[in-house]
Amino acid sequence: MPNVQSFSTLRARSYVLRLPLFTRGLVAVMALFWIANMLPLWDLRQWGALIPDQISIFTLYRLNTFPLIHINFFHAILNILALTPLMERFEAEFGTLTSLSLFFGPLTMIPAFMYIFVERVIFRGNTTVMGASMWVFLLLGVEAIRTYKTNPYLVIGTHNIPTWVSPLVMVVVVKALMPNSSFFGHLAGVATGYLFGLGYLKFLAPPEKILRWIEGRLNLLGRLPHYVSVDQKTYGRFGVLPTSSPANAVGLVGSTQRLGP
């Protein structure tokens, strides 16, 4: 009888070794940030978390650093496990450079500004958020829209449930299971994912002509292992996934932990 444990270990190792460059880079940076956070010399969470009343022209870096920082090991590992398969799929479709420019640009800043607006303007609060779960719910929103285009409804008994609502259900479930998670931060991620999946944000992606020029000029495909070229994406830049491969939401989702005001 084959050793199931060894088989699973081999499959996991093969999966990790096949991860594209940007995805494995994110995982490595989040792990390094967690290690750095344990050092007594630097309060990394205070430096890089998204704190609404501390956003200014000099601290805009927080809009891109907060997903990389986590409150504890459990928070970090949940987010990494949830984010990795979703980000791998995104990078395989859109390419490494596009993923880098979007996730350290509009796809992080848009939900961050949404959260700041809701927290400061509507609720007059100042709750700190950090963690990659906003990215997780953003990508779940993208996947939900794609699934809706090929499989609009999930039939439960006599009811037809639109498949695009699945990330919203998961936001509620995560909030119920983890009361300290950021409900509005997760909603901001889902809303941004919906906009991207519907094509309203595709103008924010860098032009393919420029990306091809950069790739050719720097020979990125030849120099960087696991690099995904703009010409080697799986399904085309903003295309709909084929019906034979519907998007499935992952079952394990991390939560954005809240600190006190």
N, C-alpha and C positions, 0 to 999 in steps of 0.2 A: 504494500500500500504506500503511495507517495506521501512524503512528509508535507502536510498542509502548511505548517508553519514556515518551512524553508521555501515553499512555493510562494507564499505571500511575501516573504522577505525579498525574494528575488524580483517579484513583480514591483514591489515598492522601490527597490533600488534602481530597477530599469526605468521606472517612471521619473524618479528624481534626476537621473542622468540625462533624460530626454527633455527636461524643462528648458524652455527658451531663455535667452539671455536676460531680458528685462525682468521676467518673473523670478528667476533665481537671484537676480540682483536685489530685488525688493525683499525677498525672504532673508538674504544675507544682511541687508542694512537693518531690518527690523530686529534681527538677532543681535547684531552689534550694538544697536541702540539699547536693547534690554540689558546687555552686559555693562555698557557704559553707565546705565542708570543705577546700577548697584554700587558704583564707585562713589565714595563720600565727597569727592572734590567738586562735583558738578551736579546741580539739581536739574537734570535733563527735562523732567516733566514741566517744571516751572518755566524753563527756557523755551520749549518748543510746543507746548500744548496750545489748543485754540481757546483763548480766554477773551471773550467778547470785548471787555472794556480796555484791553491792552493791545488792541489792533490799531496801528498807526502806520504812517509811511515808513517808519523805521523798524516795524515788527511784522511786515507783511510776509516774512518768511514763515510765520506760524501757519499761514494758509496751506503750506505744502509740507510742513514738518509734523503736524499733529497726527496724521495717519501712521507715522512710523514709530510713534512712542506709545508704550502701553503701561498700564498701572501695575501689573504683576505678571508672573510667569503664566498663570492660567489664562489671563486675558490675551497675552501675546500668542500662545500656542493655539487657542481657539480661532483667533483671527487669521493666523498663518494657514491653518488647515482649511478654513473656509475660503480664503482668498486665492490660494495657489491654483486649484483647478479652473476657477473662473478667469483669473488673469492669464493663465496659460492659453485658454481658448481665445481670449481677446487678442493676445499678442500673435497667436498663430494666424488669426484672420487679418489683422490690420498691420502687422509688422512691428519690429522693435522700435524704430525711431518714432513712428506714430504713437505707439503706446507711451513712450517716454515723454513726448511733447504734450500728450493729452492728460496724463495722470500727474505730471508735475506742471500743470497748467490749468486749463478750463475745467476739466472733469473733477478737479479737487477744489478749485477756487469757487466755482459756482455753488456747489452744495454748502461750502463753508460760509459764503456770504448769505445764502438762504437761512442758515442756522443763526448767524449773527443777527439778521433782521428780525427773525421770530423771537429770539431770546431777548434782544435789547429793546426793540421798538414795540413789540406786541406785549410781551410778558414782563418787561422791565427787569429782567434777571441778568445774571452773569455767571451761569454755570459753565464750568470748564469741560471740554470734551477732548478726548484723544483716542487713538486706536484706528485700525484699518477697517472696522466694520462699516464705516460710511462707504468705503470702496466696495465692500462685499455687497451691500444692498444696492448700490449703483449698478453693479454688474448683474445682480439678480433682476433689476428693473429692465436692463437691456435684453437679457435672456427671456424675460416674460413677454416682452413685446414681440420678439422673434417667434416665440412659441405660439402666441396669439394669431400671428399671420398664417401659420400652418395648421394650428389646432385651436380654434377660437374658444371652444367650450369644454369644460370638464363636467361630465354628467354624473351627478350624485343623486341617486333615486330618481325623482321626477323633476329635478331642478338642473338647469344649465348654468354653471358657474363660469364666468369669463376667466380664462387662464391668466389674463394680465393682472388679476387681483392677488395672485399668490404671494408676491413680495410684501404686500400690505398685510396679509394675514400673518406672515412671518414676523413682521415688525411688531404686531400686537402680541404674538406668542413670546418673542424674545423679551418684550417689556414685562410680560406677566411672569416669566421665569427668572428674569434678572431685573429687578426693580430699579437698580442704579444705572441701567443702560440709558442712552440718550434717545428717547422716542422721536424728538423732532430732528435730531441729527440723522437718524436712520430714514425718516420720511424725506428729508432733503436729498439723501442719496438716491432713494427710489425715484423721486420726482426727476432728478437729473438723468437717471438711467432711462426713464420713460421718454424724455425729450431726445436723448441720443438715439434710442431705438427707433423712434418715429422719424428720425432724420433731420430734426430741427437744429441740431448742433453740429452737423457734419461740416459746415463751413468753417468751423474752428480748427479742423484738422489741417496740418501743413499740406500744401500741394504736392502731389506725387512727383511732378516734374523736378521740384526742388529736392525731394528726398532721393530720387534716383541720381541726381547730380552729386549730392553729398556722398551717397554710397559708392558711386564710381570714383569720385575724386579721392576718397580716403580708403578705398578697397575694403570696406567694412565686412563684406561677406567673406573675404579671404583671410582677414586678420582676426576676426572675433569669432570664437567658437560659439555655437548655438544662436548666432545672430539670425533673425528672420528678416529677409529682404522684403521691400515693398512689392516686388514682383513674384514673391513666393508665398503669398498669403493663401490660406486654405480655401476661402469661399468668395474672395473678391472684396473690395474695400467696404462698401456699405450695402452689400447684397443681403438677401434673405437666406437663411439656412435652408438646405434641402429638406424635403418632407421626410426623408429616411433617417434623419438625425435630429429629432426634436430636442430642444434644450431642456435639460432637467435641472431643477434647483437643487443645490447641495443640501444635505440634511443638517450639517453642523455649521452653525453661524455664530461668529463671535459678536461681542457687544462692545459698544463704546462706553467705557467706564466714566463716570462723572466724579469729579472732585467737588469739594465745597466751593462756595462763591468766594 
